[in-house]
Amino acid sequence: MTDHNENRVGSGDPVPHILRQWLSSFRPWFTAPSWEHLLVLVMGAILSPGKRTVTSCLRITGRAEAGNFSLYHQLLNRARWNPRTLASRLLSVVVASLVPDGPIVIGMDDTIERRWGPKIAARGIYRDPVRSSHGHFVKASGLRWLSFMVLAPVPWAKCIKALPVLTLLCPSERYDKKRGRRHKLLTDWARQGVMQLCRWLPGRDLIFVGDSSFAVHTLAAALPGRATLITRLRLDASLFAPPDPRHEHTLGRPAQKGMPLPKLKAVLNNPKTVWQRVIAST
């Protein structure tokens, strides 16, 4: 008996058989037409040397003059597939292949996709982290995305790669205000993403790594006991101990913070500070 996919490849199937094997675990969540369009887009994204747009994917796969090019665009804006379900499946595949045991390190970072147009309604104006400096502020207009990436060693690359497994759109405050919705800060979206990943990986120790944007106590307090948050803090950051337990029949607003702690700069310069040596290997 001959495999059905091998027949298709032998009869001129443009999608390599090995690509169909790699993506076979995602097949149940797509219809037959959408699945064929998805394979073409994935193949084009792998081969495209520049920006991985739908047009670039079609051009490099020999479909620059295809009359049904709109079907490939509709796969991303009209097709009925659940991105969260696929993200969960992608996470399980990455973890099983590259991090089968031990703690899982997940990096989180936001990026701005520079998009304009009347239909790009969720865009806002943000600080450009690349072109801005301490004394020079540069604005950037576009969509703000928050990405969670598994930081795993890739054997054939001999280095650690950041593999995106979950990406969230963070609409601007103006967008939410026009629609009468409560605006969520970047750290609010980060908290939801962190909790979702913890639910997808039960029983595994997680280490979340981010920059100073995620150094907020509400995000750290939301983590379960098996998760750790590593962020960058300023040396002059104001640190406080957890609030004391609230006694019964106590009036007034609950305390949000406890006694102030020494600043990091003071701890660094204090000769009585006890240090522990840690060797980090890559």
SVG drawing of the C-alpha trace seen along z (x, -y; Angstrom):
<svg xmlns="http://www.w3.org/2000/svg" viewBox="-18 -65 51 67">
<polyline fill="none" stroke="black" stroke-width="0.4" points="0.0,0.0 1.4,-3.4 1.1,-6.4 -1.4,-9.0 1.0,-11.9 3.7,-10.1 1.2,-9.9 0.6,-13.6 4.3,-14.4 4.9,-12.1 2.1,-13.7 3.4,-17.2 2.5,-18.2 4.4,-21.5 4.6,-20.9 7.4,-18.6 6.4,-15.4 8.7,-16.2 6.9,-19.5 3.6,-17.7 5.1,-15.3 6.5,-18.1 3.1,-19.9 0.9,-16.9 0.1,-17.4 -1.7,-20.7 -3.8,-19.1 -7.0,-18.4 -7.7,-22.1 -7.9,-23.1 -10.3,-22.3 -8.8,-20.6 -8.7,-23.9 -7.2,-25.9 -4.7,-23.2 -3.3,-23.3 -3.1,-27.1 -1.3,-27.0 1.3,-24.6 2.1,-26.9 2.4,-29.9 4.7,-28.0 6.9,-26.9 7.1,-30.4 7.9,-31.8 10.8,-29.3 12.2,-30.3 11.6,-34.0 14.8,-36.0 13.2,-39.3 9.9,-40.2 7.6,-37.1 4.5,-38.7 1.8,-36.7 2.9,-38.3 6.5,-37.3 5.4,-33.7 3.4,-33.5 6.1,-35.0 8.9,-32.7 6.7,-29.6 5.9,-30.5 2.4,-31.9 3.0,-35.5 0.4,-35.4 -2.1,-33.2 -5.6,-34.2 -6.8,-32.9 -4.2,-34.9 -7.0,-36.4 -7.6,-32.9 -4.2,-33.0 -4.9,-36.4 -8.2,-35.1 -6.5,-32.3 -5.2,-34.9 -8.3,-37.2 -11.3,-35.1 -10.6,-31.4 -12.2,-29.7 -9.2,-28.4 -8.4,-29.0 -4.9,-30.6 -4.8,-29.8 -5.4,-26.1 -2.6,-26.1 -0.3,-28.0 -0.9,-25.3 -0.1,-22.6 3.0,-24.4 4.2,-24.8 3.8,-21.1 5.8,-20.2 8.6,-22.6 8.8,-21.5 8.7,-17.8 11.4,-18.2 13.9,-20.6 13.1,-20.8 11.8,-17.4 12.9,-17.8 14.1,-20.4 12.9,-24.0 11.5,-25.8 12.9,-29.3 10.4,-31.6 11.4,-35.0 8.8,-37.8 9.2,-41.0 7.0,-43.5 7.6,-44.7 6.0,-47.4 4.9,-46.4 4.8,-49.6 1.5,-49.5 -0.7,-52.3 -4.0,-52.4 -7.7,-53.0 -8.3,-49.3 -5.4,-49.1 -7.5,-50.4 -5.7,-48.9 -2.4,-50.8 -1.0,-53.5 1.9,-55.7 4.7,-54.3 8.3,-55.0 10.8,-53.5 13.2,-51.5 15.8,-51.2 16.1,-54.8 15.4,-56.4 18.0,-57.1 18.0,-58.7 18.1,-62.2 16.3,-61.6 12.7,-60.4 11.5,-59.0 7.9,-58.0 6.8,-55.0 3.3,-54.3 2.0,-50.8 0.7,-47.7 2.1,-46.5 2.6,-42.8 3.7,-40.8 5.6,-37.7 6.4,-34.7 9.4,-32.7 10.8,-29.4 14.6,-29.9 15.9,-26.4 19.2,-25.1 19.0,-23.9 21.4,-21.0 22.2,-21.6 22.6,-25.4 24.8,-25.0 23.2,-28.0 20.1,-29.0 17.2,-30.1 14.1,-32.1 11.2,-30.2 7.9,-32.2 4.9,-30.1 2.4,-32.7 1.9,-36.2 -0.7,-38.7 -2.0,-41.9 -1.9,-44.8 -4.4,-47.4 -3.7,-51.1 -5.5,-53.1 -7.3,-55.2 -8.6,-52.0 -10.1,-50.7 -11.6,-54.1 -13.4,-54.3 -15.0,-50.9 -15.8,-51.6 -13.6,-48.8 -11.3,-48.9 -7.7,-49.4 -5.2,-46.8 -1.6,-47.7 1.3,-45.7 1.8,-44.1 -1.9,-43.1 -1.4,-41.2 1.8,-39.7 0.0,-38.4 -2.7,-36.8 -0.1,-35.2 2.0,-34.0 -1.0,-32.3 -2.0,-30.7 1.4,-29.2 1.4,-27.9 -1.9,-26.2 -0.6,-24.7 2.5,-23.3 1.2,-21.7 3.8,-20.1 6.8,-21.9 9.0,-24.6 8.9,-27.8 11.3,-30.7 10.0,-33.9 12.6,-36.4 11.8,-40.0 13.2,-43.5 12.4,-46.3 8.9,-46.8 7.8,-43.7 9.3,-44.6 6.0,-45.1 4.7,-43.5 1.3,-42.6 2.9,-40.4 5.2,-38.7 2.4,-38.2 0.3,-36.4 2.9,-33.7 2.3,-30.2 4.8,-28.7 6.5,-26.7 7.2,-29.8 9.9,-32.4 10.2,-35.9 13.5,-37.4 13.6,-41.1 16.0,-44.0 15.7,-46.6 17.2,-50.1 19.8,-50.5 17.7,-53.3 14.4,-51.4 12.2,-51.7 11.6,-48.3 9.2,-47.3 8.5,-44.2 5.1,-42.5 2.3,-44.1 1.6,-42.7 -1.4,-40.3 -4.6,-42.2 -6.3,-41.7 -10.0,-41.0 -12.3,-44.0 -9.6,-46.4 -11.0,-49.5 -9.6,-51.4 -8.1,-50.4 -5.8,-47.3 -2.1,-48.1 -0.5,-47.6 3.1,-47.5 5.1,-46.9 8.2,-48.5 10.7,-50.0 13.8,-47.9 17.3,-49.1 17.9,-50.2 19.9,-48.0 22.7,-50.6 22.9,-50.7 23.1,-46.9 25.8,-46.9 28.0,-49.4 27.4,-47.9 30.5,-46.0 28.4,-43.7 26.4,-42.3 26.9,-38.6 27.3,-37.5 26.8,-34.1 28.8,-33.1 26.9,-31.6 28.5,-30.2 26.3,-30.6 27.1,-28.4 25.7,-28.7"/>
</svg>
